[in-house]
């Protein structure tokens, strides 16, 4: 049996999963778990990773106008004019 402690981080309660357990379960930081909750406790099960579509820059900018892109760039603090 593995024992872990619950701690507070920001507004959340967090448990730490030991790295050995992550390796056994083939999980990593960022993995998604499903929690089955009962009156006696909970069971955490890994979910398969989502295959999210990755968009190219051309796809992201499709339908925008050059003027809209310029306006967006002008509204971004910290963007240097050399990068525009």
DRENNUFI-508766 format. One line per 3 residues: number of its first residue (from 1); their letters; for each residue x, y, z of C-alpha. Coordinates in steps of 0.02 Angstrom, whole numbers, plus 50000, padded with zeros to 5 digits. Layout:
<atoms>
NUM) A) X/Y/Z  ...;
</atoms>
This chain:
<atoms>
1) XXX) 50000/50000/50000  50059/50176/49958  50016/50319/50076;
4) XXX) 50006/50499/50016  49959/50662/50102  49834/50792/50046;
7) XXX) 49903/50969/50041  49835/51136/49989  49899/51223/49833;
10) XXX) 49809/51383/49790  49624/51345/49802  49645/51159/49768;
13) XXX) 49681/51005/49873  49826/50907/49795  49898/50733/49818;
16) XXX) 50069/50686/49754  50085/50526/49654  50259/50451/49677;
19) XXX) 50364/50441/49518  50378/50251/49534  50188/50237/49527;
22) XXX) 50181/50350/49375  50308/50239/49287  50212/50080/49328;
25) XXX) 50051/50157/49260  50140/50235/49110  50080/50409/49163;
28) XXX) 50164/50577/49164  50129/50753/49226  49981/50815/49123;
31) XXX) 49899/50644/49106  49711/50644/49131  49629/50534/49262;
34) XXX) 49448/50485/49287  49391/50481/49470  49257/50356/49524;
37) XXX) 49192/50419/49692  49100/50313/49820  49058/50332/50003;
40) XXX) 49214/50230/50045  49339/50326/49939  49388/50350/49760;
43) XXX) 49473/50256/49618  49581/50352/49494  49596/50278/49319;
46) XXX) 49700/50344/49175  49606/50405/49022  49681/50387/48849;
49) XXX) 49760/50548/48785  49651/50657/48675  49704/50669/48495;
52) XXX) 49675/50854/48475  49694/50929/48302  49846/51038/48282;
55) XXX) 49814/51190/48173  49942/51271/48059  49966/51459/48067;
58) XXX) 49880/51476/47897  49727/51382/47965  49722/51491/48120;
61) XXX) 49729/51651/48018  49606/51592/47886  49464/51717/47869;
64) XXX) 49558/51860/47951  49606/52018/47859  49778/52099/47860;
67) XXX) 49699/52249/47947  49628/52139/48087  49798/52058/48111;
70) XXX) 49883/52229/48122  49754/52288/48248  49781/52133/48354;
73) XXX) 49970/52157/48352  49952/52340/48404  49845/52287/48554;
76) XXX) 49975/52163/48620  50084/52236/48757  50265/52184/48750;
79) XXX) 50270/52144/48564  50418/52234/48493  50397/52324/48327;
82) XXX) 50545/52225/48261  50443/52065/48279  50299/52134/48176;
</atoms>
